């Protein structure tokens, strides 16, 4: 069929048409939409099949611009002149385009004038030169494929679809076949976590063997935020900080560096005033209100023999045992000096009184025998000072013998008789408070042939055992095995201990305050600071009861006597003061009764015991303590803490047997009289002619800042301390910060 064409194709389109008609291959890629359509048409014809032997036998042949593609067709046949395209002999476009455009012989569009920039409404264009220039551009656009990709340089649709894309896959376990390298496999954890159910793996080349694939765990779904701060925590942390703007506002008008330089000049002299001279004080206890928080520059303590006089000022007053009355053979004979004694017996008004004793000479009773011709009275002591407030008298011979009492007579300070009490019927008599007293036993006038034994005894009111016990006038003497000096703040009361008593739990808080809860199943006392020693003549104030409440049947909060639990000062919400006449052991306590419901009351005590007569704001107990152990008992001397040297000035004899001793001595059984000797067998402490020394490790006591109460287990403390130096502190701060 191709033999019918003798002239070469005038265009690419004509070449495609000839290939279509001839059934020959056309290999050039399309360079325009028309070429693309012609090639698709060619492909459709060739693949269409059928039984025709040639193209000319086909029906419904394709058309271009209304011209059927049959026979020998030129470009002019396919693009008619009436469509506005016309070429000259040189192949230049030289005819109208059909929309009023005409070209002249120079290839210019003839019916357009020079565009007038000011006449935008006409839409006129500048004259355009076409002809050879347009032909050159069109030819270049069709034939020059430099800026085009070839088919081999671009992906096909299938190739694009087959590009691997990463994806996720949830699997029960890692696969062993058909493993994809572009899949992230999610394997359930053995133990699930909140928002973290899977571990993640990929199948990748091993770094140790680049030719081998293997599983690589790349993490899990948990995000660990443990080291990150939350918004709330950050806001809380920054709550106490100020912004730059606020700080600038606060500092406006405040001191600057020049002001501090001036301040340093002012405080220089004042600081030096206190730095140069320490303050010397002595006593026991010592109250200091202006101490610096630094060690004492010197500290010493004196030691004196300590004799237990059982609350009295002479060894023979007040017993060491249950019986506090000085019932001795010597005292009874001295009180009845006008009587005639045969051994330990004397007869008064027909009645013979015999002092009964044991093997040690202790009085065990008074026997009365005979017929009384008058009131027969045996005095057991002379007129002595009454030191028995809060004591009971007993010792008569029974309920049927009201005429045979143990009596006590009371006198004023001038020894004038005031009144008396008689104890009989086995009833206790509470001893009255009078300056002086005397004690006696009596058989009333007219009673005949009596033979009775009295057992006179004075005992503490808290002592429930009324059975007789001999009086012992032994007043033992003790020394110290260590020196202990303690300083504490204004509050004397050490922190209590949490305890449950009779159904009530007393919980001690960190600051020393106490919260009781529960309902009392019985009565008792919760004690704080048991056996504190108060100094005679010093006024103390207790405070800490938070409400105007307390009393018998509910609770009493106050200061108690450690020896008999008697109340010394009760705080009912406003504090209470107490001034002991002599040194006394005390404690602060909460006494409560059956049925007291502390849970419903819902109160917290702030226990405070301080020097002075006015309660002040509560402060928790604080202390510093220093101790030096001697390695032996020292009965008298001095301890220098700074050097660690103990000077021993007294010696002790456990049982005196006529040894030569220096005066003044102290005896456990005798009152000292110059020139006299102690009783054989008594404990005696006496001064050495030449003191001895013990060298130990030095120690320092650091005072608390401001208020201190310094006390010791010895007699007297002496110390030097530095005052709290506010001016010096300011000076130091100025120098540290501004040089």
PEJOHU-V457369 format. One record per run of one state. SS is the DSSP state (A for helix, B for strand, O for the rest). FROM is the first residue (numbers start at 1). LEN is the number of residues. If there is no record, write none. Layout:
# PEJOHU-V457369
SS	FROM	LEN
SS	FROM	LEN
This chain:
# PEJOHU-V457369
O	1	1
A	2	3
O	5	7
A	12	11
O	23	10
A	33	16
O	49	6
A	55	3
O	58	5
B	63	2
O	65	2
B	67	2
O	69	6
A	75	4
O	79	2
A	81	3
O	84	3
B	87	1
O	88	5
B	93	1
O	94	9
B	103	1
O	104	4
B	108	2
O	110	10
A	120	3
O	123	6
B	129	1
O	130	2
A	132	12
O	144	7
A	151	3
O	154	3
A	157	5
O	162	5
B	167	5
O	172	11
B	183	11
O	194	2
B	196	10
O	206	7
B	213	8
O	221	10
A	231	7
O	238	6
A	244	8
O	252	5
A	257	20
O	277	2
B	279	5
O	284	2
B	286	6
O	292	3
B	295	1
O	296	2
B	298	6
O	304	2
B	306	2
O	308	21
A	329	7
O	336	6
B	342	1
O	343	2
B	345	4
O	349	2
B	351	7
O	358	5
B	363	8
O	371	5
B	376	4
O	380	4
B	384	2
O	386	5
B	391	4
O	395	11
B	406	6
O	412	5
B	417	7
O	424	5
B	429	2
O	431	5
B	436	8
O	444	6
B	450	5
O	455	2
B	457	4
O	461	16
B	477	2
O	479	1
B	480	9
O	489	10
B	499	3
O	502	2
B	504	5
O	509	5
B	514	4
O	518	1
B	519	1
O	520	4
B	524	11
O	535	4
B	539	5
O	544	11
B	555	7
O	562	5
B	567	4
O	571	5
B	576	4
O	580	4
B	584	9
O	593	4
B	597	1
A	598	4
O	602	2
B	604	2
O	606	2
B	608	4
O	612	11
B	623	12
O	635	2
B	637	4
O	641	4
B	645	9
O	654	12
B	666	2
O	668	16
B	684	12
O	696	6
B	702	1
O	703	3
B	706	7
O	713	3
B	716	6
O	722	1
B	723	1
O	724	2
A	726	13
O	739	1
